[in-house]
Amino acid sequence: MQGASREAYAALGDRLESAVGRTGADAAAIGDSLWSFAGLLRERPALRRALTDPGRSGDDRAALAQVLVGNRIDPAAAELVTAAVRDRWRSPGELASAVEELGVVAHMAAADGEGQLDDVEDELFRFGQVVQGEPALRSALLDQAAPAEARRDLVRRLLADKAQPATVRLVEHAVLGRRDGTLEAALERIGDLAAARRARRVAVVRVAAPLTDEHRGRLSQALAAQVGGPVRLNVVVEPDLVGGIKVEVGDDVVDGTVRSRLADVQRRLSGR
């Protein structure tokens, strides 16, 4: 998001944090309500345009939103929706995307409030790894010909008694609400939002063998010094790397694996 949309999104984020901080506020219910409204915006392009029309006043757009939501969604979510449509957005799609993402943030806040955010981050990453390594499972989860309820049940069977409730809900949303990009990208984005809540970066570390606690600690410290802040390590063990380590922090990649060095030698020998 850029310009007006970025400013509007930041303001909504502040409003959301204020809402979930109120006594009795149910962050998960707020998240579900925001997803519901985002789904409505996705399904009705004309409505998206009306709620972001710069030719209409903010009060007019807010009144339209109030008619739409009435008392059908969580009151705190309704306040957020009303505030959202009062702001200016660069495109109708960015309003829908912002509301949907704030739903994710609300569920993260719910997990954080229960002391489960670290577990949720880890479970989301592990689920993404499973999906990446199981093409048949990935196809079943994304099968648009299958009823949504069947795919939701599949997610619940996979994660039953193995993940926090927030993780299950977020994976369901990633599977059923995915609009653009891959399922893996959707899960990664959710993980990034969880890390952002703790003001830290995510580093995907690929190694040939599990790291000891000592090695993890030293690597965390080194990466924190490099990026200028706390880092969460998501470690993936890939025996075919042979040795060494590959670290990915956002778009930055440092590949010091034996496999990479061997590939480089082969390229040089072949003159490429």
VOPAGU-2260 file (C-alpha; in pm, 1 decimal, decimal comma):
REM VOPAGU-2260
SITE   aa  ch    i         X         Y         Z
SITE  MET   A    0       0,0       0,0       0,0
SITE  GLN   A    1     114,2     352,1     -75,5
SITE  GLY   A    2      13,5     709,8      -4,5
SITE  ALA   A    3    -337,5     758,7     125,4
SITE  SER   A    4    -399,8     384,2     156,7
SITE  ARG   A    5     -93,8     335,3     376,0
SITE  GLU   A    6    -196,8     621,0     604,2
SITE  ALA   A    7    -551,8     488,2     627,8
SITE  TYR   A    8    -426,3     137,4     705,7
SITE  ALA   A    9    -194,3     263,9     979,9
SITE  ALA   A   10    -478,1     459,4    1138,9
SITE  LEU   A   11    -702,3     151,5    1131,0
SITE  GLY   A   12    -429,0     -56,5    1290,5
SITE  ASP   A   13    -415,3     188,9    1579,7
SITE  ARG   A   14    -793,2     176,5    1613,9
SITE  LEU   A   15    -784,9    -203,2    1616,3
SITE  GLU   A   16    -523,7    -214,0    1892,6
SITE  SER   A   17    -736,0      25,6    2094,4
SITE  ALA   A   18   -1044,8    -189,4    2037,4
SITE  VAL   A   19    -885,4    -519,3    2141,3
SITE  GLY   A   20    -737,1    -348,4    2444,7
SITE  ARG   A   21   -1079,3    -261,2    2583,0
SITE  THR   A   22   -1211,0    -468,9    2870,0
SITE  GLY   A   23   -1437,1    -740,9    2734,3
SITE  ALA   A   24   -1339,9    -692,6    2372,3
SITE  ASP   A   25   -1324,0   -1027,0    2188,7
SITE  ALA   A   26   -1039,2    -996,2    1939,2
SITE  ALA   A   27   -1128,5   -1321,3    1761,9
SITE  ALA   A   28   -1489,6   -1207,1    1714,2
SITE  ILE   A   29   -1361,9    -877,1    1573,7
SITE  GLY   A   30   -1138,7   -1069,7    1334,9
SITE  ASP   A   31   -1420,7   -1292,6    1211,6
SITE  SER   A   32   -1645,5    -989,8    1158,6
SITE  LEU   A   33   -1377,7    -806,9     960,5
SITE  TRP   A   34   -1329,8   -1113,6     740,6
SITE  SER   A   35   -1704,4   -1130,6     686,0
SITE  PHE   A   36   -1716,1    -767,9     571,7
SITE  ALA   A   37   -1408,1    -813,5     351,8
SITE  GLY   A   38   -1580,2   -1111,5     189,3
SITE  LEU   A   39   -1883,1    -893,6     115,2
SITE  LEU   A   40   -1659,0    -633,5     -47,8
SITE  ARG   A   41   -1489,1    -903,0    -258,6
SITE  GLU   A   42   -1821,5   -1038,7    -381,1
SITE  ARG   A   43   -1976,2    -701,2    -469,6
SITE  PRO   A   44   -1748,9    -476,2    -681,6
SITE  ALA   A   45   -2014,8    -205,7    -706,1
SITE  LEU   A   46   -2027,0    -185,9    -328,4
SITE  ARG   A   47   -1647,5    -156,6    -308,0
SITE  ARG   A   48   -1659,0     134,1    -549,0
SITE  ALA   A   49   -1940,8     306,8    -360,8
SITE  LEU   A   50   -1757,9     279,0     -28,9
SITE  THR   A   51   -1437,1     427,6    -171,4
SITE  ASP   A   52   -1594,6     681,2    -409,0
SITE  PRO   A   53   -1404,5    1010,8    -357,8
SITE  GLY   A   54   -1706,7    1193,6    -498,5
SITE  ARG   A   55   -1907,0    1098,7    -189,9
SITE  SER   A   56   -1839,9    1245,9     151,8
SITE  GLY   A   57   -1685,4    1038,0     426,5
SITE  ASP   A   58   -2008,7    1071,0     625,2
SITE  ASP   A   59   -2210,1     942,5     328,8
SITE  ARG   A   60   -1982,3     640,5     286,0
SITE  ALA   A   61   -1994,4     572,3     660,4
SITE  ALA   A   62   -2375,2     587,9     660,4
SITE  LEU   A   63   -2385,1     332,5     378,2
SITE  ALA   A   64   -2153,6     102,1     572,2
SITE  GLN   A   65   -2368,8     133,1     883,0
SITE  VAL   A   66   -2675,2      28,5     685,6
SITE  LEU   A   67   -2487,4    -271,5     548,3
SITE  VAL   A   68   -2348,4    -402,5     876,8
SITE  GLY   A   69   -2628,0    -295,3    1110,4
SITE  ASN   A   70   -2602,0    -514,7    1418,3
SITE  ARG   A   71   -2494,5    -818,0    1218,5
SITE  ILE   A   72   -2125,7    -800,1    1311,2
SITE  ASP   A   73   -1927,0    -736,8    1628,1
SITE  PRO   A   74   -1982,5    -375,2    1745,1
SITE  ALA   A   75   -1610,5    -300,2    1765,4
SITE  ALA   A   76   -1564,3    -436,8    1412,8
SITE  ALA   A   77   -1854,1    -221,5    1293,3
SITE  GLU   A   78   -1676,7      85,7    1431,9
SITE  LEU   A   79   -1360,1     -13,5    1246,4
SITE  VAL   A   80   -1550,0     -64,3     921,1
SITE  THR   A   81   -1714,4     276,1     954,9
SITE  ALA   A   82   -1378,7     440,1    1019,7
SITE  ALA   A   83   -1226,3     254,0     724,7
SITE  VAL   A   84   -1474,7     380,7     469,1
SITE  ARG   A   85   -1441,7     737,8     595,1
SITE  ASP   A   86   -1075,1     730,4     493,0
SITE  ARG   A   87    -942,2     763,2     140,1
SITE  TRP   A   88    -805,0     461,7     -45,5
SITE  ARG   A   89    -607,9     453,3    -368,3
SITE  SER   A   90    -833,3     179,9    -506,6
SITE  PRO   A   91   -1147,0     -10,4    -399,8
SITE  GLY   A   92    -946,3    -332,7    -380,2
SITE  GLU   A   93    -710,8    -186,6    -121,7
SITE  LEU   A   94    -999,5    -123,2     117,7
SITE  ALA   A   95   -1101,1    -490,2      94,7
SITE  SER   A   96    -741,6    -606,8     138,6
SITE  ALA   A   97    -688,5    -380,9     440,1
SITE  VAL   A   98   -1004,8    -497,4     617,5
SITE  GLU   A   99    -915,7    -860,4     548,7
SITE  GLU   A  100    -561,1    -819,4     679,3
SITE  LEU   A  101    -682,5    -641,1     990,4
SITE  GLY   A  102    -895,3    -949,4    1054,2
SITE  VAL   A  103    -573,2   -1151,0    1058,3
SITE  VAL   A  104    -416,0    -899,9    1298,1
SITE  ALA   A  105    -718,1    -927,9    1528,2
SITE  HIS   A  106    -677,9   -1304,8    1548,8
SITE  MET   A  107    -308,1   -1253,8    1621,7
SITE  ALA   A  108    -407,3   -1020,2    1904,3
SITE  ALA   A  109    -639,7   -1289,3    2040,0
SITE  ALA   A  110    -356,1   -1544,5    2037,5
SITE  ASP   A  111    -119,9   -1292,7    2196,0
SITE  GLY   A  112    -368,3   -1223,5    2471,4
SITE  GLU   A  113    -382,1   -1595,6    2549,1
SITE  GLY   A  114      -3,2   -1625,2    2549,3
SITE  GLN   A  115     -16,8   -1846,8    2240,3
SITE  LEU   A  116     137,8   -1627,1    1972,6
SITE  ASP   A  117     473,3   -1807,7    1964,7
SITE  ASP   A  118     294,1   -2140,7    1921,1
SITE  VAL   A  119      76,8   -1997,0    1644,9
SITE  GLU   A  120     379,2   -1863,5    1455,7
SITE  ASP   A  121     552,1   -2199,3    1475,3
SITE  GLU   A  122     241,9   -2396,7    1376,9
SITE  LEU   A  123     171,7   -2175,6    1076,2
SITE  PHE   A  124     528,0   -2215,4     952,6
SITE  ARG   A  125     524,5   -2592,5    1000,4
SITE  PHE   A  126     191,7   -2625,2     821,9
SITE  GLY   A  127     329,6   -2425,2     530,3
SITE  GLN   A  128     625,5   -2664,0     512,1
SITE  VAL   A  129     394,3   -2965,6     507,9
SITE  VAL   A  130     184,2   -2815,7     228,4
SITE  GLN   A  131     494,5   -2734,3      27,2
SITE  GLY   A  132     616,1   -3091,7      54,8
SITE  GLU   A  133     281,6   -3260,3     -20,0
SITE  PRO   A  134     148,1   -3163,9    -365,8
SITE  ALA   A  135    -158,4   -3389,4    -330,4
SITE  LEU   A  136    -255,8   -3222,6      -2,6
SITE  ARG   A  137    -201,0   -2879,3    -150,5
SITE  SER   A  138    -425,1   -2965,1    -446,3
SITE  ALA   A  139    -698,7   -3093,5    -215,5
SITE  LEU   A  140    -691,2   -2778,7      -3,6
SITE  LEU   A  141    -711,9   -2551,2    -307,5
SITE  ASP   A  142    -962,7   -2753,9    -509,8
SITE  GLN   A  143   -1218,1   -2492,6    -609,6
SITE  ALA   A  144   -1453,4   -2766,6    -728,6
SITE  ALA   A  145   -1478,2   -2903,8    -373,8
SITE  PRO   A  146   -1729,5   -2746,1    -133,4
SITE  ALA   A  147   -1578,8   -2491,3     103,0
SITE  GLU   A  148   -1707,3   -2690,2     399,6
SITE  ALA   A  149   -1521,7   -3000,3     281,0
SITE  ARG   A  150   -1194,9   -2807,7     261,3
SITE  ARG   A  151   -1258,1   -2653,2     602,5
SITE  ASP   A  152   -1315,3   -3000,1     747,0
SITE  LEU   A  153    -989,0   -3116,6     589,5
SITE  VAL   A  154    -799,9   -2835,8     763,1
SITE  ARG   A  155    -961,5   -2922,0    1095,0
SITE  ARG   A  156    -881,9   -3292,3    1060,6
SITE  LEU   A  157    -520,0   -3212,6     979,2
SITE  LEU   A  158    -476,4   -2978,6    1274,8
SITE  ALA   A  159    -711,0   -3135,8    1530,2
SITE  ASP   A  160    -542,6   -3152,8    1872,1
SITE  LYS   A  161    -216,2   -3044,8    1706,0
SITE  ALA   A  162    -254,6   -2667,8    1689,6
SITE  GLN   A  163    -394,4   -2370,8    1876,3
SITE  PRO   A  164    -749,4   -2260,6    1785,8
SITE  ALA   A  165    -611,6   -1938,4    1636,2
SITE  THR   A  166    -383,7   -2139,0    1408,9
SITE  VAL   A  167    -674,0   -2348,2    1282,8
SITE  ARG   A  168    -882,2   -2037,9    1215,5
SITE  LEU   A  169    -598,5   -1860,8    1034,2
SITE  VAL   A  170    -520,7   -2164,8     817,4
SITE  GLU   A  171    -889,3   -2197,5     730,5
SITE  HIS   A  172    -888,7   -1836,7     621,4
SITE  ALA   A  173    -569,7   -1880,3     418,7
SITE  VAL   A  174    -721,0   -2180,2     240,7
SITE  LEU   A  175   -1073,6   -2048,7     183,3
SITE  GLY   A  176   -1008,1   -1675,8     156,1
SITE  ARG   A  177    -695,6   -1684,5     -60,4
SITE  ARG   A  178    -730,0   -1438,7    -349,8
SITE  ASP   A  179    -388,6   -1382,9    -504,0
SITE  GLY   A  180     -63,1   -1574,2    -503,0
SITE  THR   A  181      -3,6   -1916,2    -354,0
SITE  LEU   A  182    -124,1   -2072,9     -32,8
SITE  GLU   A  183     236,1   -2076,1      87,7
SITE  ALA   A  184     259,1   -1701,8      24,8
SITE  ALA   A  185     -63,6   -1642,4     218,2
SITE  LEU   A  186      68,5   -1840,2     515,5
SITE  GLU   A  187     400,5   -1656,3     497,1
SITE  ARG   A  188     222,7   -1320,2     502,2
SITE  ILE   A  189      25,7   -1424,1     809,4
SITE  GLY   A  190     351,2   -1527,6     975,5
SITE  ASP   A  191     504,3   -1190,6     891,8
SITE  LEU   A  192     211,5   -1014,2    1058,2
SITE  ALA   A  193     261,4   -1224,1    1370,4
SITE  ALA   A  194     631,0   -1134,7    1378,2
SITE  ALA   A  195     550,5    -768,3    1321,7
SITE  ARG   A  196     331,6    -775,4    1629,9
SITE  ARG   A  197     644,1    -859,0    1828,3
SITE  ALA   A  198     847,0    -604,0    1630,1
SITE  ARG   A  199    1079,6    -869,8    1493,2
SITE  ARG   A  200    1188,3   -1008,1    1157,7
SITE  VAL   A  201    1148,5   -1366,5    1038,3
SITE  ALA   A  202    1452,9   -1561,8     923,4
SITE  VAL   A  203    1406,0   -1892,4     744,2
SITE  VAL   A  204    1715,8   -2099,1     818,2
SITE  ARG   A  205    1786,9   -2408,7     609,0
SITE  VAL   A  206    2041,9   -2654,2     745,9
SITE  ALA   A  207    2147,3   -3012,9     681,1
SITE  ALA   A  208    2107,1   -3116,1    1047,3
SITE  PRO   A  209    1916,3   -2976,5    1348,1
SITE  LEU   A  210    2074,7   -2682,1    1527,8
SITE  THR   A  211    2168,3   -2706,1    1893,8
SITE  ASP   A  212    2024,0   -2450,2    2133,4
SITE  GLU   A  213    2368,8   -2291,2    2150,6
SITE  HIS   A  214    2391,5   -2257,1    1773,8
SITE  ARG   A  215    2039,5   -2116,1    1753,8
SITE  GLY   A  216    2124,2   -1857,6    2016,7
SITE  ARG   A  217    2443,1   -1746,4    1845,3
SITE  LEU   A  218    2272,9   -1730,7    1506,7
SITE  SER   A  219    1984,3   -1525,8    1649,9
SITE  GLN   A  220    2226,8   -1277,3    1800,4
SITE  ALA   A  221    2426,4   -1248,3    1477,3
SITE  LEU   A  222    2117,4   -1194,1    1264,6
SITE  ALA   A  223    1970,2    -944,0    1512,6
SITE  ALA   A  224    2289,4    -740,6    1492,5
SITE  GLN   A  225    2276,7    -753,2    1112,6
SITE  VAL   A  226    1912,2    -649,6    1067,8
SITE  GLY   A  227    1903,3    -412,6    1363,9
SITE  GLY   A  228    1639,3    -582,2    1574,6
SITE  PRO   A  229    1499,4    -908,9    1713,1
SITE  VAL   A  230    1475,1   -1205,8    1476,8
SITE  ARG   A  231    1259,7   -1517,9    1492,2
SITE  LEU   A  232    1424,7   -1830,8    1349,7
SITE  ASN   A  233    1218,4   -2075,2    1144,8
SITE  VAL   A  234    1454,6   -2369,5    1098,5
SITE  VAL   A  235    1410,1   -2617,4     813,7
SITE  VAL   A  236    1623,6   -2932,7     808,4
SITE  GLU   A  237    1715,8   -3041,4     454,0
SITE  PRO   A  238    1972,5   -3326,7     460,5
SITE  ASP   A  239    2051,9   -3285,8      89,7
SITE  LEU   A  240    2219,3   -2952,5     167,8
SITE  VAL   A  241    2508,3   -3171,6     293,7
SITE  GLY   A  242    2641,0   -2898,3     524,0
SITE  GLY   A  243    2656,0   -2525,4     580,8
SITE  ILE   A  244    2359,3   -2294,1     618,4
SITE  LYS   A  245    2118,3   -2087,5     406,6
SITE  VAL   A  246    1942,3   -1789,6     562,2
SITE  GLU   A  247    1649,4   -1597,4     411,3
SITE  VAL   A  248    1532,9   -1272,9     572,2
SITE  GLY   A  249    1271,4   -1119,5     348,2
SITE  ASP   A  250    1428,0   -1073,6       5,7
SITE  ASP   A  251    1782,2   -1110,4     142,5
SITE  VAL   A  252    1938,7   -1454,1     100,0
SITE  VAL   A  253    2276,4   -1575,8     224,9
SITE  ASP   A  254    2355,7   -1922,2      87,9
SITE  GLY   A  255    2658,4   -2083,8     247,9
SITE  THR   A  256    2554,9   -2445,9     196,4
SITE  VAL   A  257    2785,0   -2713,8      62,5
SITE  ARG   A  258    2530,1   -2787,9    -210,7
SITE  SER   A  259    2542,5   -2426,2    -325,9
SITE  ARG   A  260    2922,1   -2421,3    -329,3
SITE  LEU   A  261    2935,2   -2746,1    -527,4
SITE  ALA   A  262    2687,8   -2604,6    -778,9
SITE  ASP   A  263    2906,5   -2295,5    -813,7
SITE  VAL   A  264    3213,5   -2510,2    -878,0
SITE  GLN   A  265    3025,1   -2706,9   -1142,4
SITE  ARG   A  266    2917,4   -2388,0   -1317,2
SITE  ARG   A  267    3275,9   -2263,4   -1325,0
SITE  LEU   A  268    3406,0   -2592,2   -1458,2
SITE  SER   A  269    3148,7   -2590,9   -1734,1
SITE  GLY   A  270    3230,7   -2231,4   -1823,1
SITE  ARG   A  271    2883,8   -2096,4   -1741,4
